[in-house]
Amino acid sequence: MRWSLTRMRQASAIAIAPYLLTPIPATADIVNPHTVYESRCAACHGPHTQRFVADNIDVNGGDLIWRNTGR
């Protein structure tokens, strides 16, 4: 059976209709980076990111360099 262009369009529309009709959340959850740091990192690295960065990272020519490894 040969498919005409119109028939192919109809078949395509029917095939993708369920995906187009599936609801998508309007907004994603907004993540607060400070809260994430405090919940996952602060126990080992101190309560504030700014102090951690100041104590452990240098900037060299636009690159971030860890003080303890030099990388």
PDB file of N, H, CA, C and O in Angstrom:
ATOM      1  N   MET A   1       0.841  -1.172   0.000  1.00  0.00           N
ATOM      2  CA  MET A   1       0.000   0.000   0.000  1.00  0.00           C
ATOM      3  C   MET A   1       0.885   1.234   0.000  1.00  0.00           C
ATOM      4  O   MET A   1       1.839   1.330   0.773  1.00  0.00           O
ATOM      5  N   ARG A   2       0.568   2.154  -0.853  1.00  0.00           N
ATOM      6  H   ARG A   2      -0.206   2.077  -1.481  1.00  0.00           H
ATOM      7  CA  ARG A   2       1.316   3.410  -0.927  1.00  0.00           C
ATOM      8  C   ARG A   2       0.655   4.440  -0.036  1.00  0.00           C
ATOM      9  O   ARG A   2      -0.570   4.554   0.019  1.00  0.00           O
ATOM     10  N   TRP A   3       1.482   5.174   0.647  1.00  0.00           N
ATOM     11  H   TRP A   3       2.477   5.081   0.603  1.00  0.00           H
ATOM     12  CA  TRP A   3       0.970   6.194   1.542  1.00  0.00           C
ATOM     13  C   TRP A   3       1.071   7.555   0.856  1.00  0.00           C
ATOM     14  O   TRP A   3       2.131   7.920   0.348  1.00  0.00           O
ATOM     15  N   SER A   4       0.002   8.279   0.844  1.00  0.00           N
ATOM     16  H   SER A   4      -0.858   7.982   1.257  1.00  0.00           H
ATOM     17  CA  SER A   4       0.038   9.635   0.324  1.00  0.00           C
ATOM     18  C   SER A   4       0.601  10.562   1.397  1.00  0.00           C
ATOM     19  O   SER A   4       0.668  10.192   2.570  1.00  0.00           O
ATOM     20  N   LEU A   5       0.996  11.739   1.005  1.00  0.00           N
ATOM     21  H   LEU A   5       0.941  12.039   0.052  1.00  0.00           H
ATOM     22  CA  LEU A   5       1.536  12.709   1.952  1.00  0.00           C
ATOM     23  C   LEU A   5       0.501  13.047   3.026  1.00  0.00           C
ATOM     24  O   LEU A   5       0.846  13.180   4.200  1.00  0.00           O
ATOM     25  N   THR A   6      -0.742  13.184   2.636  1.00  0.00           N
ATOM     26  H   THR A   6      -1.023  13.076   1.682  1.00  0.00           H
ATOM     27  CA  THR A   6      -1.798  13.496   3.595  1.00  0.00           C
ATOM     28  C   THR A   6      -1.963  12.360   4.595  1.00  0.00           C
ATOM     29  O   THR A   6      -2.122  12.605   5.791  1.00  0.00           O
ATOM     30  N   ARG A   7      -1.926  11.147   4.126  1.00  0.00           N
ATOM     31  H   ARG A   7      -1.796  10.949   3.154  1.00  0.00           H
ATOM     32  CA  ARG A   7      -2.086   9.997   5.021  1.00  0.00           C
ATOM     33  C   ARG A   7      -0.900   9.883   5.981  1.00  0.00           C
ATOM     34  O   ARG A   7      -1.082   9.521   7.143  1.00  0.00           O
ATOM     35  N   MET A   8       0.316  10.189   5.507  1.00  0.00           N
ATOM     36  H   MET A   8       0.464  10.483   4.563  1.00  0.00           H
ATOM     37  CA  MET A   8       1.485  10.163   6.387  1.00  0.00           C
ATOM     38  C   MET A   8       1.369  11.235   7.463  1.00  0.00           C
ATOM     39  O   MET A   8       1.732  10.998   8.616  1.00  0.00           O
ATOM     40  N   ARG A   9       0.871  12.404   7.100  1.00  0.00           N
ATOM     41  H   ARG A   9       0.576  12.597   6.164  1.00  0.00           H
ATOM     42  CA  ARG A   9       0.690  13.475   8.088  1.00  0.00           C
ATOM     43  C   ARG A   9      -0.328  13.075   9.138  1.00  0.00           C
ATOM     44  O   ARG A   9      -0.126  13.316  10.328  1.00  0.00           O
ATOM     45  N   GLN A  10      -1.419  12.465   8.705  1.00  0.00           N
ATOM     46  H   GLN A  10      -1.583  12.269   7.738  1.00  0.00           H
ATOM     47  CA  GLN A  10      -2.442  12.023   9.651  1.00  0.00           C
ATOM     48  C   GLN A  10      -1.883  10.961  10.600  1.00  0.00           C
ATOM     49  O   GLN A  10      -2.128  11.006  11.806  1.00  0.00           O
ATOM     50  N   ALA A  11      -1.139  10.016  10.053  1.00  0.00           N
ATOM     51  H   ALA A  11      -0.940   9.979   9.074  1.00  0.00           H
ATOM     52  CA  ALA A  11      -0.561   8.963  10.885  1.00  0.00           C
ATOM     53  C   ALA A  11       0.438   9.542  11.882  1.00  0.00           C
ATOM     54  O   ALA A  11       0.496   9.113  13.034  1.00  0.00           O
ATOM     55  N   SER A  12       1.224  10.519  11.432  1.00  0.00           N
ATOM     56  H   SER A  12       1.178  10.868  10.496  1.00  0.00           H
ATOM     57  CA  SER A  12       2.188  11.167  12.324  1.00  0.00           C
ATOM     58  C   SER A  12       1.478  11.918  13.435  1.00  0.00           C
ATOM     59  O   SER A  12       1.889  11.854  14.594  1.00  0.00           O
ATOM     60  N   ALA A  13       0.418  12.626  13.089  1.00  0.00           N
ATOM     61  H   ALA A  13       0.084  12.678  12.148  1.00  0.00           H
ATOM     62  CA  ALA A  13      -0.334  13.384  14.090  1.00  0.00           C
ATOM     63  C   ALA A  13      -0.941  12.456  15.134  1.00  0.00           C
ATOM     64  O   ALA A  13      -0.935  12.769  16.325  1.00  0.00           O
ATOM     65  N   ILE A  14      -1.462  11.320  14.695  1.00  0.00           N
ATOM     66  H   ILE A  14      -1.467  11.066  13.728  1.00  0.00           H
ATOM     67  CA  ILE A  14      -2.044  10.359  15.624  1.00  0.00           C
ATOM     68  C   ILE A  14      -0.963   9.758  16.519  1.00  0.00           C
ATOM     69  O   ILE A  14      -1.191   9.528  17.707  1.00  0.00           O
ATOM     70  N   ALA A  15       0.207   9.507  15.948  1.00  0.00           N
ATOM     71  H   ALA A  15       0.392   9.694  14.983  1.00  0.00           H
ATOM     72  CA  ALA A  15       1.296   8.894  16.716  1.00  0.00           C
ATOM     73  C   ALA A  15       1.839   9.817  17.804  1.00  0.00           C
ATOM     74  O   ALA A  15       2.181   9.352  18.891  1.00  0.00           O
ATOM     75  N   ILE A  16       1.923  11.120  17.527  1.00  0.00           N
ATOM     76  H   ILE A  16       1.645  11.498  16.644  1.00  0.00           H
ATOM     77  CA  ILE A  16       2.513  12.028  18.514  1.00  0.00           C
ATOM     78  C   ILE A  16       1.483  12.695  19.422  1.00  0.00           C
ATOM     79  O   ILE A  16       1.863  13.367  20.381  1.00  0.00           O
ATOM     80  N   ALA A  17       0.193  12.528  19.145  1.00  0.00           N
ATOM     81  H   ALA A  17      -0.116  11.983  18.366  1.00  0.00           H
ATOM     82  CA  ALA A  17      -0.852  13.186  19.935  1.00  0.00           C
ATOM     83  C   ALA A  17      -0.739  12.903  21.434  1.00  0.00           C
ATOM     84  O   ALA A  17      -0.861  13.837  22.227  1.00  0.00           O
ATOM     85  N   PRO A  18      -0.508  11.644  21.860  1.00  0.00           N
ATOM     86  CA  PRO A  18      -0.414  11.416  23.316  1.00  0.00           C
ATOM     87  C   PRO A  18       0.718  12.207  23.974  1.00  0.00           C
ATOM     88  O   PRO A  18       0.589  12.637  25.120  1.00  0.00           O
ATOM     89  N   TYR A  19       1.815  12.399  23.259  1.00  0.00           N
ATOM     90  H   TYR A  19       1.920  12.050  22.328  1.00  0.00           H
ATOM     91  CA  TYR A  19       2.936  13.156  23.824  1.00  0.00           C
ATOM     92  C   TYR A  19       2.606  14.641  23.921  1.00  0.00           C
ATOM     93  O   TYR A  19       3.025  15.317  24.861  1.00  0.00           O
ATOM     94  N   LEU A  20       1.861  15.138  22.956  1.00  0.00           N
ATOM     95  H   LEU A  20       1.521  14.589  22.192  1.00  0.00           H
ATOM     96  CA  LEU A  20       1.498  16.557  22.972  1.00  0.00           C
ATOM     97  C   LEU A  20       0.423  16.849  24.012  1.00  0.00           C
ATOM     98  O   LEU A  20       0.337  17.972  24.510  1.00  0.00           O
ATOM     99  N   LEU A  21      -0.388  15.866  24.342  1.00  0.00           N
ATOM    100  H   LEU A  21      -0.317  14.954  23.937  1.00  0.00           H
ATOM    101  CA  LEU A  21      -1.472  16.074  25.295  1.00  0.00           C
ATOM    102  C   LEU A  21      -1.077  15.773  26.732  1.00  0.00           C
ATOM    103  O   LEU A  21      -1.860  16.013  27.651  1.00  0.00           O
ATOM    104  N   THR A  22       0.123  15.254  26.939  1.00  0.00           N
ATOM    105  H   THR A  22       0.760  15.059  26.193  1.00  0.00           H
ATOM    106  CA  THR A  22       0.601  14.956  28.285  1.00  0.00           C
ATOM    107  C   THR A  22       0.948  16.257  28.997  1.00  0.00           C
ATOM    108  O   THR A  22       1.723  17.055  28.470  1.00  0.00           O
ATOM    109  N   PRO A  23       0.389  16.487  30.187  1.00  0.00           N
ATOM    110  CA  PRO A  23       0.696  17.740  30.889  1.00  0.00           C
ATOM    111  C   PRO A  23       2.163  17.799  31.322  1.00  0.00           C
ATOM    112  O   PRO A  23       2.749  16.801  31.739  1.00  0.00           O
ATOM    113  N   ILE A  24       2.722  18.974  31.213  1.00  0.00           N
ATOM    114  H   ILE A  24       2.246  19.786  30.875  1.00  0.00           H
ATOM    115  CA  ILE A  24       4.100  19.226  31.612  1.00  0.00           C
ATOM    116  C   ILE A  24       4.055  20.264  32.727  1.00  0.00           C
ATOM    117  O   ILE A  24       3.362  21.274  32.597  1.00  0.00           O
ATOM    118  N   PRO A  25       4.778  20.037  33.816  1.00  0.00           N
ATOM    119  CA  PRO A  25       4.779  21.036  34.886  1.00  0.00           C
ATOM    120  C   PRO A  25       5.218  22.404  34.353  1.00  0.00           C
ATOM    121  O   PRO A  25       6.151  22.504  33.557  1.00  0.00           O
ATOM    122  N   ALA A  26       4.538  23.435  34.801  1.00  0.00           N
ATOM    123  H   ALA A  26       3.780  23.354  35.448  1.00  0.00           H
ATOM    124  CA  ALA A  26       4.819  24.782  34.312  1.00  0.00           C
ATOM    125  C   ALA A  26       6.152  25.313  34.817  1.00  0.00           C
ATOM    126  O   ALA A  26       6.823  26.064  34.109  1.00  0.00           O
ATOM    127  N   THR A  27       6.539  24.942  36.007  1.00  0.00           N
ATOM    128  H   THR A  27       5.994  24.331  36.581  1.00  0.00           H
ATOM    129  CA  THR A  27       7.800  25.443  36.555  1.00  0.00           C
ATOM    130  C   THR A  27       8.566  24.319  37.237  1.00  0.00           C
ATOM    131  O   THR A  27       7.980  23.372  37.762  1.00  0.00           O
ATOM    132  N   ALA A  28       9.845  24.442  37.218  1.00  0.00           N
ATOM    133  H   ALA A  28      10.321  25.211  36.792  1.00  0.00           H
ATOM    134  CA  ALA A  28      10.696  23.501  37.943  1.00  0.00           C
ATOM    135  C   ALA A  28      10.905  24.034  39.360  1.00  0.00           C
ATOM    136  O   ALA A  28      10.713  25.221  39.622  1.00  0.00           O
ATOM    137  N   ASP A  29      11.295  23.158  40.250  1.00  0.00           N
ATOM    138  H   ASP A  29      11.451  22.194  40.037  1.00  0.00           H
ATOM    139  CA  ASP A  29      11.602  23.603  41.604  1.00  0.00           C
ATOM    140  C   ASP A  29      12.822  24.509  41.563  1.00  0.00           C
ATOM    141  O   ASP A  29      13.805  24.218  40.881  1.00  0.00           O
ATOM    142  N   ILE A  30      12.750  25.591  42.290  1.00  0.00           N
ATOM    143  H   ILE A  30      11.952  25.828  42.844  1.00  0.00           H
ATOM    144  CA  ILE A  30      13.879  26.513  42.367  1.00  0.00           C
ATOM    145  C   ILE A  30      14.806  26.008  43.466  1.00  0.00           C
ATOM    146  O   ILE A  30      14.391  25.810  44.607  1.00  0.00           O
ATOM    147  N   VAL A  31      16.070  25.805  43.098  1.00  0.00           N
ATOM    148  H   VAL A  31      16.407  25.967  42.171  1.00  0.00           H
ATOM    149  CA  VAL A  31      17.046  25.269  44.037  1.00  0.00           C
ATOM    150  C   VAL A  31      17.891  26.413  44.579  1.00  0.00           C
ATOM    151  O   VAL A  31      18.442  27.207  43.816  1.00  0.00           O
ATOM    152  N   ASN A  32      17.988  26.488  45.887  1.00  0.00           N
ATOM    153  H   ASN A  32      17.541  25.842  46.506  1.00  0.00           H
ATOM    154  CA  ASN A  32      18.821  27.491  46.528  1.00  0.00           C
ATOM    155  C   ASN A  32      20.200  26.871  46.751  1.00  0.00           C
ATOM    156  O   ASN A  32      20.328  25.961  47.569  1.00  0.00           O
ATOM    157  N   PRO A  33      21.241  27.338  46.046  1.00  0.00           N
ATOM    158  CA  PRO A  33      22.556  26.721  46.174  1.00  0.00           C
ATOM    159  C   PRO A  33      23.113  26.776  47.600  1.00  0.00           C
ATOM    160  O   PRO A  33      23.821  25.858  48.015  1.00  0.00           O
ATOM    161  N   HIS A  34      22.812  27.816  48.341  1.00  0.00           N
ATOM    162  H   HIS A  34      22.238  28.562  48.004  1.00  0.00           H
ATOM    163  CA  HIS A  34      23.299  27.912  49.717  1.00  0.00           C
ATOM    164  C   HIS A  34      22.703  26.793  50.570  1.00  0.00           C
ATOM    165  O   HIS A  34      23.400  26.186  51.383  1.00  0.00           O
ATOM    166  N   THR A  35      21.413  26.524  50.380  1.00  0.00           N
ATOM    167  H   THR A  35      20.846  27.017  49.719  1.00  0.00           H
ATOM    168  CA  THR A  35      20.756  25.453  51.122  1.00  0.00           C
ATOM    169  C   THR A  35      21.346  24.097  50.745  1.00  0.00           C
ATOM    170  O   THR A  35      21.558  23.252  51.613  1.00  0.00           O
ATOM    171  N   VAL A  36      21.609  23.886  49.469  1.00  0.00           N
ATOM    172  H   VAL A  36      21.437  24.573  48.763  1.00  0.00           H
ATOM    173  CA  VAL A  36      22.215  22.629  49.027  1.00  0.00           C
ATOM    174  C   VAL A  36      23.586  22.465  49.661  1.00  0.00           C
ATOM    175  O   VAL A  36      23.907  21.391  50.171  1.00  0.00           O
ATOM    176  N   TYR A  37      24.399  23.516  49.635  1.00  0.00           N
ATOM    177  H   TYR A  37      24.138  24.388  49.221  1.00  0.00           H
ATOM    178  CA  TYR A  37      25.736  23.442  50.236  1.00  0.00           C
ATOM    179  C   TYR A  37      25.640  23.108  51.721  1.00  0.00           C
ATOM    180  O   TYR A  37      26.353  22.233  52.212  1.00  0.00           O
ATOM    181  N   GLU A  38      24.763  23.801  52.430  1.00  0.00           N
ATOM    182  H   GLU A  38      24.183  24.512  52.031  1.00  0.00           H
ATOM    183  CA  GLU A  38      24.655  23.562  53.869  1.00  0.00           C
ATOM    184  C   GLU A  38      24.146  22.163  54.191  1.00  0.00           C
ATOM    185  O   GLU A  38      24.532  21.589  55.210  1.00  0.00           O
ATOM    186  N   SER A  39      23.290  21.606  53.347  1.00  0.00           N
ATOM    187  H   SER A  39      22.976  22.072  52.520  1.00  0.00           H
ATOM    188  CA  SER A  39      22.757  20.273  53.640  1.00  0.00           C
ATOM    189  C   SER A  39      23.708  19.157  53.227  1.00  0.00           C
ATOM    190  O   SER A  39      23.664  18.076  53.815  1.00  0.00           O
ATOM    191  N   ARG A  40      24.574  19.386  52.227  1.00  0.00           N
ATOM    192  H   ARG A  40      24.609  20.264  51.749  1.00  0.00           H
ATOM    193  CA  ARG A  40      25.425  18.311  51.716  1.00  0.00           C
ATOM    194  C   ARG A  40      26.911  18.484  52.002  1.00  0.00           C
ATOM    195  O   ARG A  40      27.644  17.496  52.048  1.00  0.00           O
ATOM    196  N   CYS A  41      27.364  19.702  52.193  1.00  0.00           N
ATOM    197  H   CYS A  41      26.768  20.505  52.155  1.00  0.00           H
ATOM    198  CA  CYS A  41      28.803  19.945  52.244  1.00  0.00           C
ATOM    199  C   CYS A  41      29.298  20.556  53.553  1.00  0.00           C
ATOM    200  O   CYS A  41      30.444  20.339  53.947  1.00  0.00           O
ATOM    201  N   ALA A  42      28.447  21.311  54.219  1.00  0.00           N
ATOM    202  H   ALA A  42      27.516  21.488  53.899  1.00  0.00           H
ATOM    203  CA  ALA A  42      28.875  22.111  55.367  1.00  0.00           C
ATOM    204  C   ALA A  42      29.423  21.275  56.522  1.00  0.00           C
ATOM    205  O   ALA A  42      30.258  21.769  57.280  1.00  0.00           O
ATOM    206  N   ALA A  43      28.988  20.038  56.681  1.00  0.00           N
ATOM    207  H   ALA A  43      28.310  19.637  56.065  1.00  0.00           H
ATOM    208  CA  ALA A  43      29.477  19.213  57.791  1.00  0.00           C
ATOM    209  C   ALA A  43      30.984  19.027  57.708  1.00  0.00           C
ATOM    210  O   ALA A  43      31.654  18.996  58.740  1.00  0.00           O
ATOM    211  N   CYS A  44      31.531  18.904  56.508  1.00  0.00           N
ATOM    212  H   CYS A  44      30.987  18.930  55.669  1.00  0.00           H
ATOM    213  CA  CYS A  44      32.976  18.700  56.344  1.00  0.00           C
ATOM    214  C   CYS A  44      33.726  19.972  55.962  1.00  0.00           C
ATOM    215  O   CYS A  44      34.898  20.128  56.307  1.00  0.00           O
ATOM    216  N   HIS A  45      33.064  20.875  55.258  1.00  0.00           N
ATOM    217  H   HIS A  45      32.113  20.748  54.977  1.00  0.00           H
ATOM    218  CA  HIS A  45      33.759  22.029  54.690  1.00  0.00           C
ATOM    219  C   HIS A  45      33.401  23.360  55.324  1.00  0.00           C
ATOM    220  O   HIS A  45      33.803  24.407  54.815  1.00  0.00           O
ATOM    221  N   GLY A  46      32.668  23.351  56.405  1.00  0.00           N
ATOM    222  H   GLY A  46      32.341  22.501  56.819  1.00  0.00           H
ATOM    223  CA  GLY A  46      32.307  24.603  57.060  1.00  0.00           C
ATOM    224  C   GLY A  46      30.975  25.118  56.561  1.00  0.00           C
ATOM    225  O   GLY A  46      30.507  24.722  55.493  1.00  0.00           O
ATOM    226  N   PRO A  47      30.363  26.003  57.336  1.00  0.00           N
ATOM    227  CA  PRO A  47      28.999  26.420  57.044  1.00  0.00           C
ATOM    228  C   PRO A  47      28.831  27.392  55.880  1.00  0.00           C
ATOM    229  O   PRO A  47      27.711  27.570  55.401  1.00  0.00           O
ATOM    230  N   HIS A  48      29.886  28.015  55.415  1.00  0.00           N
ATOM    231  H   HIS A  48      30.796  27.871  55.804  1.00  0.00           H
ATOM    232  CA  HIS A  48      29.698  29.012  54.364  1.00  0.00           C
ATOM    233  C   HIS A  48      30.653  28.786  53.202  1.00  0.00           C
ATOM    234  O   HIS A  48      31.862  28.649  53.391  1.00  0.00           O
ATOM    235  N   THR A  49      30.106  28.751  52.020  1.00  0.00           N
ATOM    236  H   THR A  49      29.124  28.862  51.866  1.00  0.00           H
ATOM    237  CA  THR A  49      30.875  28.491  50.808  1.00  0.00           C
ATOM    238  C   THR A  49      31.968  29.520  50.596  1.00  0.00           C
ATOM    239  O   THR A  49      33.082  29.167  50.208  1.00  0.00           O
ATOM    240  N   GLN A  50      31.674  30.772  50.841  1.00  0.00           N
ATOM    241  H   GLN A  50      30.769  31.059  51.156  1.00  0.00           H
ATOM    242  CA  GLN A  50      32.649  31.835  50.607  1.00  0.00           C
ATOM    243  C   GLN A  50      33.930  31.581  51.400  1.00  0.00           C
ATOM    244  O   GLN A  50      35.026  31.733  50.859  1.00  0.00           O
ATOM    245  N   ARG A  51      33.814  31.206  52.641  1.00  0.00           N
ATOM    246  H   ARG A  51      32.925  31.083  53.080  1.00  0.00           H
ATOM    247  CA  ARG A  51      34.995  30.929  53.461  1.00  0.00           C
ATOM    248  C   ARG A  51      35.748  29.705  52.938  1.00  0.00           C
ATOM    249  O   ARG A  51      36.979  29.699  52.896  1.00  0.00           O
ATOM    250  N   PHE A  52      35.002  28.665  52.538  1.00  0.00           N
ATOM    251  H   PHE A  52      34.003  28.669  52.572  1.00  0.00           H
ATOM    252  CA  PHE A  52      35.613  27.457  51.983  1.00  0.00           C
ATOM    253  C   PHE A  52      36.429  27.790  50.734  1.00  0.00           C
ATOM    254  O   PHE A  52      37.568  27.345  50.592  1.00  0.00           O
ATOM    255  N   VAL A  53      35.848  28.560  49.848  1.00  0.00           N
ATOM    256  H   VAL A  53      34.923  28.921  49.963  1.00  0.00           H
ATOM    257  CA  VAL A  53      36.535  28.923  48.602  1.00  0.00           C
ATOM    258  C   VAL A  53      37.761  29.771  48.912  1.00  0.00           C
ATOM    259  O   VAL A  53      38.832  29.539  48.352  1.00  0.00           O
ATOM    260  N   ALA A  54      37.616  30.740  49.788  1.00  0.00           N
ATOM    261  H   ALA A  54      36.745  30.929  50.243  1.00  0.00           H
ATOM    262  CA  ALA A  54      38.746  31.602  50.130  1.00  0.00           C
ATOM    263  C   ALA A  54      39.896  30.816  50.748  1.00  0.00           C
ATOM    264  O   ALA A  54      41.061  31.144  50.524  1.00  0.00           O
ATOM    265  N   ASP A  55      39.582  29.784  51.520  1.00  0.00           N
ATOM    266  H   ASP A  55      38.635  29.518  51.702  1.00  0.00           H
ATOM    267  CA  ASP A  55      40.609  28.991  52.197  1.00  0.00           C
ATOM    268  C   ASP A  55      41.249  27.925  51.318  1.00  0.00           C
ATOM    269  O   ASP A  55      42.368  27.495  51.601  1.00  0.00           O
ATOM    270  N   ASN A  56      40.573  27.486  50.262  1.00  0.00           N
ATOM    271  H   ASN A  56      39.664  27.835  50.032  1.00  0.00           H
ATOM    272  CA  ASN A  56      41.027  26.309  49.529  1.00  0.00           C
ATOM    273  C   ASN A  56      41.298  26.487  48.033  1.00  0.00           C
ATOM    274  O   ASN A  56      41.898  25.605  47.418  1.00  0.00           O
ATOM    275  N   ILE A  57      40.881  27.578  47.446  1.00  0.00           N
ATOM    276  H   ILE A  57      40.394  28.294  47.946  1.00  0.00           H
ATOM    277  CA  ILE A  57      40.996  27.735  45.997  1.00  0.00           C
ATOM    278  C   ILE A  57      41.700  29.037  45.652  1.00  0.00           C
ATOM    279  O   ILE A  57      41.438  30.078  46.253  1.00  0.00           O
ATOM    280  N   ASP A  58      42.603  28.965  44.669  1.00  0.00           N
ATOM    281  H   ASP A  58      42.816  28.119  44.180  1.00  0.00           H
ATOM    282  CA  ASP A  58      43.254  30.141  44.100  1.00  0.00           C
ATOM    283  C   ASP A  58      42.811  30.292  42.651  1.00  0.00           C
ATOM    284  O   ASP A  58      42.389  29.323  42.021  1.00  0.00           O
ATOM    285  N   VAL A  59      42.909  31.504  42.129  1.00  0.00           N
ATOM    286  H   VAL A  59      43.252  32.291  42.642  1.00  0.00           H
ATOM    287  CA  VAL A  59      42.614  31.750  40.722  1.00  0.00           C
ATOM    288  C   VAL A  59      43.930  32.100  40.045  1.00  0.00           C
ATOM    289  O   VAL A  59      44.653  32.994  40.486  1.00  0.00           O
ATOM    290  N   ASN A  60      44.228  31.386  38.968  1.00  0.00           N
ATOM    291  H   ASN A  60      43.641  30.660  38.610  1.00  0.00           H
ATOM    292  CA  ASN A  60      45.470  31.604  38.231  1.00  0.00           C
ATOM    293  C   ASN A  60      45.135  31.703  36.748  1.00  0.00           C
ATOM    294  O   ASN A  60      44.845  30.695  36.105  1.00  0.00           O
ATOM    295  N   GLY A  61      45.174  32.915  36.206  1.00  0.00           N
ATOM    296  H   GLY A  61      45.410  33.735  36.729  1.00  0.00           H
ATOM    297  CA  GLY A  61      44.876  33.105  34.791  1.00  0.00           C
ATOM    298  C   GLY A  61      43.469  32.693  34.404  1.00  0.00           C
ATOM    299  O   GLY A  61      43.255  32.219  33.288  1.00  0.00           O
ATOM    300  N   GLY A  62      42.523  32.857  35.282  1.00  0.00           N
ATOM    301  H   GLY A  62      42.697  33.241  36.188  1.00  0.00           H
ATOM    302  CA  GLY A  62      41.149  32.486  34.999  1.00  0.00           C
ATOM    303  C   GLY A  62      40.817  31.045  35.347  1.00  0.00           C
ATOM    304  O   GLY A  62      39.657  30.646  35.243  1.00  0.00           O
ATOM    305  N   ASP A  63      41.805  30.251  35.759  1.00  0.00           N
ATOM    306  H   ASP A  63      42.747  30.575  35.844  1.00  0.00           H
ATOM    307  CA  ASP A  63      41.576  28.870  36.162  1.00  0.00           C
ATOM    308  C   ASP A  63      41.487  28.764  37.679  1.00  0.00           C
ATOM    309  O   ASP A  63      42.200  29.463  38.399  1.00  0.00           O
ATOM    310  N   LEU A  64      40.618  27.899  38.156  1.00  0.00           N
ATOM    311  H   LEU A  64      40.038  27.332  37.572  1.00  0.00           H
ATOM    312  CA  LEU A  64      40.514  27.633  39.585  1.00  0.00           C
ATOM    313  C   LEU A  64      41.504  26.539  39.951  1.00  0.00           C
ATOM    314  O   LEU A  64      41.513  25.474  39.333  1.00  0.00           O
ATOM    315  N   ILE A  65      42.339  26.796  40.955  1.00  0.00           N
ATOM    316  H   ILE A  65      42.332  27.661  41.457  1.00  0.00           H
ATOM    317  CA  ILE A  65      43.388  25.869  41.367  1.00  0.00           C
ATOM    318  C   ILE A  65      43.176  25.493  42.834  1.00  0.00           C
ATOM    319  O   ILE A  65      43.138  26.367  43.699  1.00  0.00           O
ATOM    320  N   TRP A  66      43.039  24.186  43.117  1.00  0.00           N
ATOM    321  H   TRP A  66      43.070  23.475  42.413  1.00  0.00           H
ATOM    322  CA  TRP A  66      42.962  23.721  44.496  1.00  0.00           C
ATOM    323  C   TRP A  66      44.340  23.871  45.154  1.00  0.00           C
ATOM    324  O   TRP A  66      45.349  23.434  44.602  1.00  0.00           O
ATOM    325  N   ARG A  67      44.369  24.474  46.306  1.00  0.00           N
ATOM    326  H   ARG A  67      43.548  24.829  46.755  1.00  0.00           H
ATOM    327  CA  ARG A  67      45.642  24.693  46.995  1.00  0.00           C
ATOM    328  C   ARG A  67      46.319  23.395  47.400  1.00  0.00           C
ATOM    329  O   ARG A  67      47.543  23.290  47.321  1.00  0.00           O
ATOM    330  N   ASN A  68      45.549  22.406  47.830  1.00  0.00           N
ATOM    331  H   ASN A  68      44.555  22.491  47.894  1.00  0.00           H
ATOM    332  CA  ASN A  68      46.173  21.181  48.336  1.00  0.00           C
ATOM    333  C   ASN A  68      46.716  20.281  47.227  1.00  0.00           C
ATOM    334  O   ASN A  68      47.588  19.457  47.502  1.00  0.00           O
ATOM    335  N   THR A  69      46.238  20.404  45.985  1.00  0.00           N
ATOM    336  H   THR A  69      45.529  21.073  45.762  1.00  0.00           H
ATOM    337  CA  THR A  69      46.729  19.544  44.901  1.00  0.00           C
ATOM    338  C   THR A  69      47.459  20.319  43.816  1.00  0.00           C
ATOM    339  O   THR A  69      48.237  19.740  43.057  1.00  0.00           O
ATOM    340  N   GLY A  70      47.219  21.611  43.735  1.00  0.00           N
ATOM    341  H   GLY A  70      46.587  22.082  44.352  1.00  0.00           H
ATOM    342  CA  GLY A  70      47.830  22.402  42.670  1.00  0.00           C
ATOM    343  C   GLY A  70      47.162  22.225  41.322  1.00  0.00           C
ATOM    344  O   GLY A  70      47.670  22.712  40.312  1.00  0.00           O
ATOM    345  N   ARG A  71      46.053  21.550  41.290  1.00  0.00           N
ATOM    346  H   ARG A  71      45.640  21.154  42.110  1.00  0.00           H
ATOM    347  CA  ARG A  71      45.334  21.331  40.016  1.00  0.00           C
ATOM    348  C   ARG A  71      44.165  22.259  39.884  1.00  0.00           C
ATOM    349  O   ARG A  71      43.452  22.215  38.881  1.00  0.00           O
TER     350      ARG A  71
END
